Amino acid sequence: MPESTNNFQSLNPEANISWKLGPRDFVFKYIKFAPWILFCALIGLILAYVKLRYEIKIYAVQSSMLINSGRGGSRMMPDLMNYSWVRKAPT
C-alpha cells in the first residue's frame, strides 16, 4: 500500500518549476494580459481627467481685519467696535 502524504509538492510537480522561472519567463507568462492592463489604465486616466476638469473647485479662505483705533479715526469707529468679529489692535 503506498504511503499517503499531504505534501502539495508531490501532487503538483509543476509547483517547483514555477518558482524557478526568471524575470523574462514571468514577463512572457503575463504578456497576454497587456492589452487589458493598458485599456484599464487608459480608461482610468480618462475618468480622472473628466472628474478634475468638470469638478467644482472649492477653495478654503480665511482672513482677519485689524482696526487700529489708537489715533484719530472716523466717527464710525465706535460703532464698529460693538461687533464681535472686529478685533482691536494690540497696544
CYANA upper distance limits for C-alpha pairs under 8 A (distance plus 0.5 A):
  7 ASN  CA     11 LEU  CA      7.53
  8 PHE  CA     12 ASN  CA      6.73
  9 GLN  CA     13 PRO  CA      6.42
  9 GLN  CA     15 ALA  CA      6.89
  9 GLN  CA     16 ASN  CA      7.65
 13 PRO  CA     17 ILE  CA      8.04
 14 GLU  CA     18 SER  CA      6.97
 15 ALA  CA     19 TRP  CA      7.56
 16 ASN  CA     20 LYS  CA      7.43
 17 ILE  CA     21 LEU  CA      7.32
 21 LEU  CA     25 ASP  CA      6.26
 21 LEU  CA     26 PHE  CA      7.10
 22 GLY  CA     26 PHE  CA      6.77
 23 PRO  CA     27 VAL  CA      6.73
 24 ARG  CA     28 PHE  CA      6.81
 25 ASP  CA     29 LYS  CA      6.48
 26 PHE  CA     30 TYR  CA      7.02
 27 VAL  CA     31 ILE  CA      6.31
 28 PHE  CA     32 LYS  CA      8.24
 30 TYR  CA     34 ALA  CA      7.82
 33 PHE  CA     37 ILE  CA      6.82
 34 ALA  CA     38 LEU  CA      6.62
 35 PRO  CA     39 PHE  CA      6.47
 36 TRP  CA     40 CYS  CA      6.57
 37 ILE  CA     41 ALA  CA      6.63
 38 LEU  CA     42 LEU  CA      6.57
 39 PHE  CA     43 ILE  CA      6.72
 40 CYS  CA     44 GLY  CA      6.58
 41 ALA  CA     45 LEU  CA      6.69
 42 LEU  CA     46 ILE  CA      6.68
 43 ILE  CA     47 LEU  CA      6.65
 44 GLY  CA     48 ALA  CA      6.61
 45 LEU  CA     49 TYR  CA      6.65
 46 ILE  CA     50 VAL  CA      6.72
 47 LEU  CA     51 LYS  CA      6.59
 48 ALA  CA     52 LEU  CA      6.68
 49 TYR  CA     53 ARG  CA      6.39
 50 VAL  CA     54 TYR  CA      6.61
 51 LYS  CA     55 GLU  CA      6.18
 65 MET  CA     86 VAL  CA      7.43
 65 MET  CA     87 ARG  CA      7.57
 66 LEU  CA     86 VAL  CA      7.97
 66 LEU  CA     87 ARG  CA      6.57
 66 LEU  CA     88 LYS  CA      7.01
 66 LEU  CA     89 ALA  CA      6.54
 67 ILE  CA     86 VAL  CA      7.96
 67 ILE  CA     87 ARG  CA      7.26
 67 ILE  CA     88 LYS  CA      6.28
 67 ILE  CA     89 ALA  CA      6.42
 68 ASN  CA     88 LYS  CA      6.97
 68 ASN  CA     89 ALA  CA      5.54
 69 SER  CA     73 GLY  CA      7.17
 69 SER  CA     77 MET  CA      7.88
 69 SER  CA     88 LYS  CA      7.66
 69 SER  CA     89 ALA  CA      7.58
 73 GLY  CA     77 MET  CA      7.13
 76 MET  CA     80 LEU  CA      6.87
 77 MET  CA     81 MET  CA      6.93
 78 PRO  CA     82 ASN  CA      7.56
 79 ASP  CA     83 TYR  CA      8.32
 80 LEU  CA     86 VAL  CA      7.56
 81 MET  CA     86 VAL  CA      6.75
 81 MET  CA     87 ARG  CA      8.33
 81 MET  CA     88 LYS  CA      8.17
 82 ASN  CA     86 VAL  CA      8.46
